[in-house]
Amino acid sequence: MPYSLVAQEADLAPGSTLFLYTDGLDEAEDADRQLFGKKRILEVVQTASKEPRTLIERMMQTAADFVGDTEQSDDLTMLAIQWRKP
């Protein structure tokens, strides 16, 4: 499958946090084959600390609680970057 790169720009204000993730997060399944989904991701992002390490730890714990002992078939990669005021 060919890949294409698309350049995008966004202006971030000081204190903003950028959260990136692979589809392994929103497509993580529980025992009933329900997806973790973008809605849950957004809920965590809106309620968790915006400090990158804390945000990722909270997202990982929330996803782990959701899937339980269900074996996952995809990788799960997350990156959070915060622009701090100088």
Sequence and secondary structure as in RCSB ss.txt:
>XXXX:A:sequence
MPYSLVAQEADLAPGSTLFLYTDGLDEAEDADRQLFGKKRILEVVQTASKEPRTLIERMMQTAADFVGDTEQSDD
LTMLAIQWRKP
>XXXX:A:secstr
             TT EEEEE HHHHT B TT  B HHHHHHHHHHHS SSHHHHHHHHHHHHHHHHTT    S 
  EEEEE    
